[in-house]
Amino acid sequence: MTDREVRICVVGDELSVGVGDGRALGWTGRVLARTRFDRPAMTFTLAVPGETTSTLGARWEAETEPRFGPEQTHDNRLVVALGRHDVDSGLSVARSRLNLANILDVADNRRLSTFVVGPPPGRPEDGGRIAELSAAFQDVASRRRVPYVDTYTPLAQHEQWLADLATTGSTYPGQAGYGLMAWLVLHTGWHAWLGLPHETE
């Protein structure tokens, strides 16, 4: 880490703010609670319910710009938290890929270090499409050497995740589900991305 102040903007849909979590932490709160910065960091979660990658691509710059600081004195970082609404809205996988590619390319041009979290499982009937979407997102990120967390594959058949969705009666997880998402983020390059030592369990 440098001596610059860390500022992290998380952009995504309602899953990024933990809708359905009785502790109101979501995966972002849990991840940050387990992250030990050298100095206090500022984190801003900028969520829009029902957001697709198209609407995310149209707004993220304007919303993050006033929250980031000058590059000379601040370590500005972007977390792209992708949801499942591209499936609901009928966007093609090709369009979703292009939307994410544009976000990552603009972030790179702005010298923003970026971390991408993919969509988790939702309704069983959407499983195949979410899996395809997640794989496409992972390919886009990999081609740009941006860290990507696949939350779909490990959770699609995970008993605790499925039980959590059944308990909430919606596509939103509860405390256990968000805990699983946080675990995946913490163990898929989060600390390395921030230049921090990995905290042992």
N, C-alpha and C positions, 0 to 999 in steps of 0.2 A: 504493500500500500504506500501511497505518497502522503504528503502532509496536506494535500488538498481535501476540502470538505466533500464528503460523498453525498450526492443527491440522486435518488432513484425514483423514477416515475414508472408506475405500473399502469398500463393502459389495457382495457379489456371490457368484457361484459359483466353482468352481475355476479358471476362465479368468482370474480377477482376480489369482491368485497365480502364474500362468505354468506350470501343469502341462504337462509335455512340453518345456519350454525347457531346453536343455543348460546355459545360463548362469544358470538359476534367477532370471531377472529379470522375465520376463513383460512385458506392455506397461506395467504400472504402474511397475516399476523403471526401465524405459527412459525413460518420460516424466519421472519425478522426477529422473533423472540429467541431463536436459536443462533442468531448471527451476532458475533462479537466484533464490533468495529473498533479500530484504534482510537477513534474519536466519535462523538455523536454524529449520526447520519440523519439526513432528512429523507423521508419516504412519502410519496404522494400516490395514492391509489385513485385513478381517474376512470371510473366505470360508467358505462351507459347500458341500461337494460335492453336486451334484445339485439345487441349490436352484431352486425356482420363485419367481415373484413373490409367490405367496401366503405361502410360508414366509419369504421376505425381509421382506415387510410385517409379519409377526408378530414379528420379532426385532430389526430394525435399531435401534429406539429404545433398547432395553435395553442393547445392545452398544456403542452409540456414546456414550451418556450419560456413563459414567465416564471416557471418553477425551477428551471436550471440556472446555474450561475456561470460567470465567466470561466472559460476553459482554463485560464492561467491559475485560477485559485480554487476551482471546483472539479471534482471527478464526477461528471454527469453520466448517468446510466439509464438505459431504457429496458423495461421488462414488458414484452408483448404477451399478454395472457389471452390466448385464443379460445373462444367458446364454440358452441355447436350451431349457432344461428345461421351459418351459411347453408347448412342442411335444411333447416326449417324454411328458409327463404327461397330455396331452389337454385342457389348460385351453382354454376358448374365448377368442378374441381379446377379446371384450367383458369377460371376467373379468380378463384380463391388463391391459387398459386401466385398468380400475377399480383394480386393485392398485397400478399405478404412480401413478395419479392420487392415491390415498390417501397414498402415501409422500410425494409432492411437496407435497401440501397440508399434511400434518403438519409436514414440514420447513419450509415457509413460515411456518406458525404459530409455529414455534420460532425463526424468524429465522435459519435455516441456509441459506446460499447453496449451491445444488445444481447438479451437473453430471452429465449422464446419458450413458453409453456403451452403445450398442445391441449386440445379438447379432451375431456374425460368422457367415459361412457354415459349415455343417457337412456332414452327409451330403447328397449330391445329391438324394436323394428327398425331403428335407425343405425343399429350396430355396424352393418356393412359399410354404410356411407360415411359414418364417423371414422371408421378404421381407414378408409381410403383417403379421407381428408387429412387425417393425422399423418399418414405416410407421405402425402404430398407436401405438407408443411415441413416435415422432417427433411425431405429432400431439398427443398428450397433453402432451409437454414444450413444444411450440411454443405451445400455448394458454396455458401458464403462464409463458411467456418464460424457460424454463430451457434452457440450451445442451444440444444433443443431437448426439452423434457417430454418424452412420450408418456402421457398419463393414460392413454386409452388401452394399450396392449396389456400392461400389468394389472389393470383394474377390471377389464371386461368380464372376467370370470372370477374375480376376487370375492369370496364369500362375505367378507365384512362390508365391502363396498355395496354389493347387491342387497345385503340386509339393511344397510343404511337407507338406500333409496326406497326399499319396501316400507321401512318405518316412517319415513317422511311423506310417503305417498306422492312424491313428485320427482322431477329430474334433478332436484337439488339434494346434495348429500347433507348429512348432519355432522356432528362433531367428529365421528369416526372417519367419515369419508374425507373431510377436509384434512384430517390428520394424515391420512394415507397420501393425499396429494402433496402435502408439505414434505412428507418423508421422501417422496420421489424427487422433488425439487432439490432438497438438501443433499441427496445422494446422486445427483446427476449433474455435477459440475458447478453448483452454486458458489461454493467457497473459492474454488479455483478461479471462477469468473471474477470474483471480487478481489482476488489476490490475498485471500485470508487462509490461515491454516484450517483444515477440516476438523470440526469438533467431534470427538469420539462420543459414542453413545454411552 
